[in-house]
Amino acid sequence: MIKTTPFKHELRLLLAIAVLVVIGFAGHFVFPIDPDAAKTLIANLGLHNDLGSHHFIDSRAWLGIPNAADVLSNLPFALLGIWGLLLQVKLRKPSQRLINRESFVLTLFFIGLIFTTIGSGLYHLAPSNETLVWDRAGMAFAFAGMLGIAASERISSRSGIWLGLASLLAGALSLIVWRQTNDVLPWSVLQFGSMAMVLALAVTRPTTKALGISLLWIVIFYGTAKVVEAADSFVFEATGHFVSGHTLKHLVASLAALPVIRSLILASQ
């Protein structure tokens, strides 16, 4: 049996990135999708008409905070991000004698979680296109770190670093395209293409020096978050107005950090 070298895996990863670039940015000139077209597509798929808009079912205020549940449910992202950064500090202590080959992408991911709390919190305080850019900017950081972790775990630490940086650049460009032209296609490709790449890497074998992070659980948590997000009103009614689907989306999505933190805890013992 011929053993596939990391370099060959890196070439395949580069090809996958090239495909996403063509779909996202070349597609921008061929088939741009504005928010109205996106909402029509969502409605045609049988999902809630408000999905993709600035309307969320739970608008209740608490302690003077508008849309309190959707704002405060972002806090777990920051808490888990801070926890992850502290664990990394512990791993760098000489007593641990562990060289963390994924330090850069892990830091990117955990900082992205903190930025997600800030960006999404600002957005839900006053939902609009102007505040949505902060929400998506935080998500772009988290996506970049998540992709970098996946590549480091399954291909090489080198590929993790440049994929994380490439994803950051793609995130910035997609946000610029959206703000300048109203086309959400590049951002959609970045978001769902990132998860498709993580899923593809999740079913491959970890490298010999991997931390052992369960990529599949990351995908499961993210996918579940998207499902409850699409059922915003349904979840709100089904729970007797206790929690909405969008609030639950934040809480479930934050759990995607747990497989990463679990591996760091095990590595520090």
VOBA-1610 file (N, C-alpha, C; in pm, whole numbers, padded with zeros to 5 digits, always signed):
BEGIN
Met+00084-00119+00000Met+00000+00000+00000Met+00088+00125+00000Ile+00055+00221-00087Ile+00132+00344-00097Ile+00084+00443+00008Lys+00174+00491+00086Lys+00141+00585+00193Lys+00137+00728+00137Thr+00026+00797+00164Thr+00011+00935+00118Thr+00089+01028+00208Thr+00174+01111+00150Thr+00256+01204+00228Thr+00176+01327+00266Pro+00217+01398+00373Pro+00149+01523+00410Pro+00145+01622+00295Phe+00253+01623+00211Phe+00256+01717+00100Phe+00141+01691+00003Lys+00110+01564-00022Lys-00001+01531-00112Lys-00134+01574-00050His-00148+01557+00081His-00269+01605+00148His-00280+01757+00138Glu-00166+01824+00149Glu-00167+01970+00138Glu-00210+02014-00001Leu-00169+01941-00104Leu-00209+01973-00240Leu-00361+01955-00257Arg-00414+01849-00196Arg-00559+01828-00202Arg-00634+01939-00129Leu-00578+01981-00018Leu-00639+02091+00056Leu-00637+02218-00027Leu-00525+02244-00093Leu-00513+02361-00179Leu-00616+02357-00291Leu-00640+02238-00347Leu-00740+02223-00453Leu-00880+02254-00400Ala-00910+02206-00279Ala-01041+02233-00219Ala-01061+02382-00196Ile-00955+02449-00151Ile-00963+02594-00130Ile-00987+02665-00263Ala-00917+02620-00367Ala-00933+02681-00499Ala-01077+02669-00550Val-01138+02552-00525Val-01277+02532-00566Val-01369+02630-00493Leu-01349+02646-00363Leu-01432+02739-00286Leu-01412+02883-00332Val-01289+02918-00364Val-01261+03054-00414Val-01335+03079-00544Val-01331+02981-00633Val-01401+02995-00761Val-01551+03010-00740Ile-01607+02926-00653Ile-01751+02933-00627Ile-01789+03067-00562Gly-01709+03108-00462Gly-01743+03227-00387Gly-01718+03357-00460Phe-01597+03374-00513Phe-01562+03504-00569Phe-01582+03512-00719Ala-01560+03403-00792Ala-01596+03404-00934Ala-01748+03403-00947Gly-01814+03327-00856Gly-01960+03324-00857Gly-02021+03460-00828His-01948+03544-00759His-01996+03680-00730His-02025+03756-00859Phe-01947+03734-00962Phe-01965+03806-01087Phe-02066+03736-01179Val-02091+03607-01154Val-02180+03530-01240Val-02321+03521-01182Phe-02329+03493-01052Phe-02459+03471-00988Phe-02459+03529-00848Pro-02452+03661-00835Pro-02455+03723-00702Pro-02590+03701-00635Ile-02590+03689-00503Ile-02713+03667-00428Ile-02730+03779-00327Asp-02831+03865-00349Asp-02856+03971-00252Asp-02943+03916-00140Pro-02956+03988-00028Pro-03033+03937+00086Pro-03177+03900+00051Asp-03242+03976-00038Asp-03380+03944-00076Asp-03387+03810-00148Ala-03291+03786-00239Ala-03286+03658-00310Ala-03258+03544-00213Ala-03173+03571-00114Ala-03142+03468-00014Ala-03266+03433+00067Lys-03343+03533+00106Lys-03465+03507+00183Lys-03567+03430+00101Thr-03575+03461-00029Thr-03665+03387-00118Thr-03623+03241-00127Leu-03492+03218-00139Leu-03441+03082-00145Leu-03471+03007-00016Ile-03453+03074+00097Ile-03481+03013+00227Ile-03629+02976+00238Ala-03717+03066+00193Ala-03861+03040+00198Ala-03897+02923+00107Asn-03833+02915-00009Asn-03861+02805-00104Asn-03818+02670-00049Leu-03720+02673+00043Leu-03674+02550+00106Leu-03766+02507+00220Gly-03870+02589+00245Gly-03965+02555+00350Gly-03925+02601+00488Leu-03821+02685+00497Leu-03775+02734+00626Leu-03847+02863+00661His-03822+02912+00782His-03893+03030+00832His-03859+03153+00748Asn-03963+03230+00715Asn-03943+03348+00629Asn-03850+03452+00689Asp-03842+03455+00823Asp-03758+03556+00888Asp-03611+03515+00895Leu-03581+03390+00860Leu-03442+03345+00864Leu-03359+03424+00764Gly-03250+03480+00810Gly-03167+03562+00722Gly-03202+03709+00728Ser-03305+03744+00808Ser-03342+03885+00824Ser-03296+03933+00961His-03335+04055+00995His-03297+04109+01126His-03409+04091+01229His-03506+04007+01197His-03617+03984+01289His-03595+03854+01367Phe-03604+03864+01499Phe-03592+03746+01585Phe-03712+03744+01679Ile-03762+03624+01706Ile-03891+03611+01774Ile-03887+03661+01918Asp-03774+03643+01988Asp-03767+03681+02129Asp-03701+03819+02141Ser-03784+03920+02155Ser-03734+04057+02165Ser-03748+04113+02307Arg-03769+04026+02404Arg-03790+04071+02541Arg-03665+04135+02601Ala-03687+04242+02674Ala-03577+04311+02741Ala-03565+04259+02885Trp-03443+04272+02941Trp-03419+04232+03079Trp-03307+04319+03135Leu-03333+04379+03251Leu-03238+04470+03314Leu-03193+04581+03219Gly-03287+04626+03138Gly-03258+04734+03045Gly-03185+04691+02918Ile-03162+04560+02902Ile-03093+04509+02783Ile-03196+04465+02681Pro-03203+04529+02564Pro-03298+04485+02461Pro-03256+04350+02403Asn-03354+04272+02364Asn-03326+04140+02305Asn-03231+04062+02396Ala-03260+04065+02525Ala-03166+04018+02627Ala-03120+03874+02606Ala-03212+03785+02573Ala-03174+03643+02561Ala-03075+03622+02448Asp-03098+03688+02334Asp-03007+03673+02220Asp-02874+03743+02244Val-02874+03846+02327Val-02750+03915+02360Val-02668+03833+02460Leu-02730+03797+02570Leu-02658+03731+02680Leu-02618+03587+02648Ser-02689+03524+02555Ser-02655+03385+02520Ser-02524+03375+02444Asn-02465+03490+02412Asn-02333+03491+02349Asn-02219+03481+02451Leu-02249+03499+02578Leu-02145+03498+02681Leu-02066+03366+02687Pro-02129+03250+02666Pro-02050+03127+02670Pro-01934+03124+02570Phe-01948+03191+02457Phe-01837+03196+02362Phe-01713+03258+02428Ala-01734+03371+02494Ala-01622+03440+02558Ala-01566+03358+02674Leu-01653+03300+02755Leu-01607+03220+02869Leu-01522+03102+02824Leu-01568+03033+02719Leu-01493+02919+02668Leu-01364+02965+02598Gly-01371+03081+02533Gly-01251+03136+02470Gly-01143+03170+02572Ile-01182+03233+02682Ile-01088+03268+02789Ile-01032+03141+02854Trp-01118+03044+02878Trp-01076+02916+02935Trp-00971+02850+02845Gly-00997+02850+02716Gly-00902+02790+02623Gly-00768+02861+02622Leu-00769+02992+02627Leu-00643+03067+02628Leu-00564+03039+02757Leu-00635+03028+02868Leu-00567+02997+02995Leu-00506+02858+02993Leu-00575+02763+02930Leu-00521+02629+02918Leu-00394+02629+02833Gln-00392+02711+02731Gln-00272+02720+02648Gln-00153+02775+02727Val-00180+02873+02813Val-00074+02927+02898Val-00018+02816+02986Lys-00106+02734+03040Lys-00062+02623+03125Lys+00024+02524+03047Leu-00011+02499+02921Leu+00065+02405+02839Leu+00204+02457+02806Arg+00222+02588+02809Arg+00352+02644+02776Arg+00448+02643+02894Lys+00400+02607+03014Lys+00488+02604+03130Lys+00591+02493+03114Pro+00715+02518+03155Pro+00820+02416+03142Pro+00785+02284+03210Ser+00709+02293+03318Ser+00675+02171+03392Ser+00590+02075+03310Gln+00519+02130+03210Gln+00435+02046+03127Gln+00516+01972+03020Arg+00626+02032+02978Arg+00714+01972+02879Arg+00639+01930+02753Leu+00550+02015+02710Leu+00472+01985+02590Leu+00485+02099+02492Ile+00533+02071+02373Ile+00542+02172+02269Ile+00410+02170+02192Asn+00337+02278+02198Asn+00206+02284+02134Asn+00222+02328+01989Arg+00219+02233+01898Arg+00238+02261+01756Arg+00120+02335+01694Glu+00009+02341+01765Glu-00110+02407+01712Glu-00139+02538+01784Ser-00038+02594+01847Ser-00059+02712+01931Ser-00124+02828+01855Phe-00074+02855+01734Phe-00126+02971+01658Phe-00273+02956+01627Val-00314+02842+01571Val-00453+02825+01528Val-00546+02813+01649Leu-00496+02755+01758Leu-00578+02748+01879Leu-00603+02888+01934Thr-00498+02969+01936Thr-00513+03107+01983Thr-00610+03183+01894Leu-00599+03163+01763Leu-00689+03227+01667Leu-00834+03186+01695Phe-00855+03059+01721Phe-00989+03008+01747Phe-01048+03066+01875Phe-00970+03065+01983Phe-01022+03114+02110Phe-01044+03265+02109Ile-00955+03338+02043Ile-00977+03482+02028Ile-01103+03506+01944Gly-01122+03421+01842Gly-01242+03431+01759Gly-01369+03412+01841Leu-01365+03322+01939Leu-01482+03302+02025Leu-01512+03428+02106Ile-01406+03491+02156Ile-01426+03615+02234Ile-01480+03725+02143Phe-01426+03737+02023Phe-01475+03836+01927Phe-01621+03806+01887Thr-01657+03678+01885Thr-01795+03642+01851Thr-01891+03694+01956Thr-01853+03682+02084Thr-01937+03739+02190Thr-01955+03889+02171Ile-01845+03958+02143Ile-01852+04104+02126Ile-01935+04140+02004Gly-01902+04078+01889Gly-01970+04113+01765Gly-02116+04076+01765Ser-02148+03954+01807Ser-02287+03910+01808Ser-02367+03986+01914Gly-02301+04017+02026Gly-02369+04094+02129Gly-02407+04232+02080Leu-02315+04299+02011Leu-02343+04431+01955Leu-02455+04424+01852Tyr-02451+04319+01773Tyr-02554+04304+01668Tyr-02692+04287+01728His-02704+04199+01827His-02836+04171+01882His-02889+04282+01971Leu-02802+04369+02016Leu-02851+04487+02087Leu-02933+04577+01995Ala-02891+04585+01868Ala-02961+04668+01769Ala-02941+04607+01632Pro-03016+04504+01597Pro-02996+04432+01470Pro-03013+04521+01348Ser-02910+04524+01263Ser-02912+04600+01138Ser-02792+04557+01056Asn-02788+04599+00931Asn-02671+04567+00847Asn-02544+04628+00903Glu-02556+04744+00966Glu-02440+04814+01020Glu-02378+04736+01136Thr-02460+04675+01219Thr-02406+04598+01332Thr-02378+04453+01293Leu-02445+04404+01187Leu-02424+04267+01143Leu-02279+04243+01100Val-02215+04348+01051Val-02076+04332+01006Val-01986+04291+01122Trp-02015+04341+01244Trp-01936+04303+01361Trp-01961+04158+01400Asp-02085+04117+01387Asp-02120+03978+01415Asp-02043+03884+01322Arg-02045+03914+01193Arg-01979+03827+01096Arg-01826+03835+01106Ala-01774+03949+01147Ala-01629+03961+01164Ala-01581+03868+01274Gly-01654+03862+01385Gly-01618+03770+01493Gly-01625+03626+01449Met-01730+03593+01374Met-01746+03457+01322Met-01632+03420+01228Ala-01587+03517+01148Ala-01478+03492+01053Ala-01351+03451+01126Phe-01323+03515+01239Phe-01206+03478+01320Phe-01220+03335+01371Ala-01339+03302+01422Ala-01361+03167+01477Ala-01352+03062+01367Phe-01410+03091+01249Phe-01401+02997+01137Phe-01255+02974+01098Ala-01177+03081+01095Ala-01036+03069+01056Ala-00960+02979+01153Gly-00983+03000+01283Gly-00917+02916+01382Gly-00963+02771+01374Met-01093+02752+01351Met-01147+02617+01342Met-01089+02542+01222Leu-01081+02610+01107Leu-01021+02547+00989Leu-00873+02516+01013Gly-00804+02609+01077Gly-00663+02587+01106Gly-00642+02468+01196Ile-00728+02453+01297Ile-00719+02338+01388Ile-00742+02209+01311Ala-00844+02208+01226Ala-00877+02087+01150Ala-00761+02045+01061Ala-00700+02141+00993Ala-00587+02109+00905Ala-00466+02065+00985Ser-00441+02128+01098Ser-00327+02088+01183Ser-00345+01947+01237Glu-00468+01914+01274Glu-00497+01782+01331Glu-00487+01671+01227Arg-00524+01700+01103Arg-00537+01595+01003Arg-00430+01598+00893Ile-00362+01712+00875Ile-00264+01721+00766Ile-00126+01757+00819Ser-00108+01882+00860Ser+00021+01926+00914Ser+00002+02060+00983Ser+00092+02091+01077Ser+00082+02220+01146Ser+00105+02334+01048Arg+00188+02312+00948Arg+00212+02415+00846Arg+00085+02449+00770Ser+00012+02346+00728Ser-00111+02370+00654Ser-00215+02439+00743Gly-00215+02407+00873Gly-00307+02471+00964Gly-00285+02621+00973Ile-00158+02660+00978Ile-00126+02803+00988Ile-00169+02877+00862Trp-00128+02826+00743Trp-00163+02903+00624Trp-00310+02894+00588Leu-00378+02786+00628Leu-00522+02780+00605Leu-00595+02878+00696Gly-00548+02889+00821Gly-00608+02986+00911Gly-00592+03128+00860Leu-00473+03160+00812Leu-00448+03295+00758Leu-00528+03318+00630Ala-00534+03217+00543Ala-00610+03230+00418Ala-00758+03249+00447Ser-00808+03180+00549Ser-00949+03193+00585Ser-00979+03332+00641Leu-00884+03387+00718Leu-00902+03524+00768Leu-00912+03623+00652Leu-00824+03606+00554Leu-00826+03694+00436Leu-00957+03678+00360Ala-01000+03553+00340Ala-01125+03528+00269Ala-01244+03587+00344Gly-01240+03579+00478Gly-01347+03638+00557Gly-01354+03789+00540Ala-01238+03854+00544Ala-01234+04000+00525Ala-01286+04039+00387Leu-01242+03966+00284Leu-01284+03996+00147Leu-01434+03974+00129Ser-01486+03865+00188Ser-01629+03837+00171Ser-01714+03945+00238Leu-01666+03997+00352Leu-01740+04104+00419Leu-01734+04233+00340Ile-01619+04260+00279Ile-01607+04380+00195Ile-01700+04371+00075Val-01702+04253+00011Val-01791+04232-00104Val-01937+04252-00063Trp-01973+04195+00050Trp-02111+04208+00097Trp-02149+04354+00123Arg-02061+04427+00192Arg-02093+04565+00227Arg-02093+04657+00104Gln-02010+04625+00005Gln-02000+04711-00112Gln-02105+04679-00218Thr-02144+04551-00230Thr-02233+04510-00340Thr-02362+04443-00294Asn-02375+04415-00165Asn-02493+04348-00110Asn-02499+04199-00147Asp-02391+04144-00198Asp-02387+04004-00239Asp-02341+03919-00121Val-02427+03823-00079Val-02395+03739+00035Val-02336+03604-00007Leu-02318+03583-00137Leu-02266+03454-00184Leu-02127+03422-00127Pro-02028+03514-00138Pro-01895+03480-00083Pro-01899+03446+00066Trp-01978+03521+00144Trp-01987+03491+00287Trp-02051+03355+00310Ser-02155+03322+00235Ser-02222+03193+00250Ser-02127+03079+00216Val-02047+03097+00111Val-01952+02993+00072Val-01847+02976+00182Leu-01802+03088+00240Leu-01704+03080+00348Leu-01761+03004+00467Gln-01883+03037+00506Gln-01943+02975+00624Gln-01968+02826+00603Phe-02041+02791+00497Phe-02078+02651+00478Phe-01964+02571+00415Gly-01880+02637+00337Gly-01763+02568+00282Gly-01664+02532+00391Ser-01651+02619+00491Ser-01562+02590+00604Ser-01606+02464+00677Met-01736+02453+00703Met-01785+02337+00774Met-01775+02211+00689Ala-01793+02225+00557Ala-01777+02110+00468Ala-01633+02059+00472Met-01537+02152+00476Met-01397+02112+00483Met-01365+02047+00617Val-01419+02100+00725Val-01397+02039+00856Val-01456+01899+00859Leu-01576+01882+00802Leu-01639+01750+00797Leu-01554+01653+00716Ala-01503+01698+00601Ala-01420+01612+00518Ala-01293+01570+00592Leu-01234+01663+00666Leu-01114+01632+00743Leu-01146+01543+00864Ala-01268+01555+00916Ala-01307+01479+01035Ala-01306+01329+01010Val-01330+01288+00886Val-01336+01144+00856Val-01201+01090+00810Thr-01095+01171+00821Thr-00961+01124+00787Thr-00883+01094+00916Arg-00770+01032+00901Arg-00691+00990+01016Arg-00609+01106+01073Pro-00605+01121+01206Pro-00524+01229+01266Pro-00375+01207+01241Thr-00298+01314+01245Thr-00153+01302+01232Thr-00096+01242+01362Thr+00027+01200+01355Thr+00088+01133+01471Thr+00104+01228+01590Lys+00115+01359+01565Lys+00136+01455+01673Lys+00010+01536+01705Ala-00104+01487+01661Ala-00229+01560+01682Ala-00269+01561+01829Leu-00345+01662+01868Leu-00396+01670+02004Leu-00513+01573+02025Gly-00569+01523+01918Gly-00681+01430+01930Gly-00815+01499+01942Ile-00830+01617+01882Ile-00955+01693+01888Ile-01059+01625+01799Ser-01178+01605+01853Ser-01286+01542+01778Ser-01351+01643+01684Leu-01311+01643+01559Leu-01368+01735+01461Leu-01514+01703+01433Leu-01550+01576+01443Leu-01688+01536+01414Leu-01785+01600+01511Trp-01746+01609+01639Trp-01834+01673+01737Trp-01848+01821+01709Ile-01743+01884+01660Ile-01752+02026+01623Ile-01857+02044+01515Val-01855+01958+01414Val-01952+01965+01304Val-02093+01938+01355Ile-02108+01841+01446Ile-02240+01806+01500Ile-02300+01925+01576Phe-02219+01988+01661Phe-02269+02102+01737Phe-02307+02217+01643Tyr-02224+02243+01542Tyr-02253+02352+01449Tyr-02379+02321+01369Gly-02389+02198+01320Gly-02507+02162+01242Gly-02635+02172+01323Thr-02630+02128+01449Thr-02746+02138+01537Thr-02783+02284+01561Ala-02682+02368+01575Ala-02707+02511+01596Ala-02780+02572+01476Lys-02744+02532+01355Lys-02810+02585+01235Lys-02954+02536+01227Val-02979+02413+01273Val-03116+02359+01271Val-03207+02438+01365Val-03163+02461+01488Val-03248+02533+01583Val-03260+02680+01544Glu-03158+02735+01478Glu-03167+02872+01429Glu-03281+02884+01328Ala-03292+02784+01239Ala-03398+02785+01138Ala-03536+02767+01200Ala-03541+02716+01322Ala-03668+02693+01391Ala-03687+02792+01504Asp-03649+02915+01484Asp-03652+03019+01587Asp-03790+03028+01654Ser-03892+03051+01574Ser-04028+03067+01628Ser-04082+02936+01682Phe-04056+02826+01612Phe-04107+02695+01656Phe-04055+02659+01795Val-03925+02676+01816Val-03865+02645+01946Val-03924+02735+02054Phe-03945+02862+02020Phe-03999+02958+02116Phe-04139+02915+02162Glu-04221+02873+02067Glu-04357+02829+02101Glu-04354+02694+02172Ala-04268+02604+02125Ala-04263+02469+02182Ala-04215+02470+02327Thr-04135+02568+02365Thr-04083+02576+02502Thr-04166+02671+02589Gly-04283+02708+02539Gly-04368+02797+02617Gly-04306+02933+02638His-04238+02984+02534His-04171+03115+02536His-04055+03119+02636Phe-04000+03002+02669Phe-03886+02998+02760Phe-03757+03034+02687Val-03736+02975+02569Val-03615+03002+02491Val-03650+02995+02342Ser-03587+03081+02264Ser-03610+03081+02120Ser-03503+02997+02049Gly-03531+02966+01923Gly-03433+02890+01846Gly-03303+02964+01827His-03309+03096+01812His-03187+03172+01790His-03101+03178+01915Thr-03166+03195+02030Thr-03092+03192+02156Thr-03026+03057+02175Leu-03102+02951+02147Leu-03049+02816+02160Leu-02935+02792+02062Lys-02944+02855+01945Lys-02835+02844+01847Lys-02703+02890+01906His-02704+03005+01974His-02581+03056+02036His-02526+02958+02139Leu-02614+02905+02222Leu-02571+02815+02328Leu-02513+02685+02272Val-02580+02630+02170Val-02532+02504+02111Val-02403+02527+02032Ala-02396+02635+01957Ala-02276+02664+01877Ala-02154+02681+01966Ser-02173+02739+02084Ser-02059+02759+02175Ser-02002+02625+02222Leu-02085+02520+02222Leu-02039+02388+02266Leu-01935+02330+02170Ala-01924+02385+02049Ala-01824+02337+01954Ala-01682+02358+02007Ala-01668+02445+02107Ala-01535+02467+02166Ala-01498+02357+02264Leu-01596+02281+02312Leu-01568+02180+02415Leu-01474+02069+02370Pro-01487+02016+02247Pro-01390+01913+02205Pro-01246+01964+02204Val-01229+02092+02170Val-01096+02152+02169Val-01043+02165+02311Ile-01126+02218+02399Ile-01087+02236+02539Ile-01060+02102+02607Arg-01142+02002+02576Arg-01120+01869+02635Arg-00983+01816+02599Ser-00943+01832+02474Ser-00811+01782+02431Ser-00699+01857+02500Leu-00717+01986+02522Leu-00614+02064+02592Leu-00604+02022+02738Ile-00718+01994+02800Ile-00717+01947+02940Ile-00642+01815+02950Leu-00670+01723+02860Leu-00603+01593+02861Leu-00452+01609+02835Ala-00417+01703+02747Ala-00276+01725+02716Ala-00201+01787+02832Ser-00272+01860+02918Ser-00206+01928+03029Ser-00189+01840+03152Gln-00250+01722+03150Gln-00244+01634+03268Gln-00114+01552+03270
//
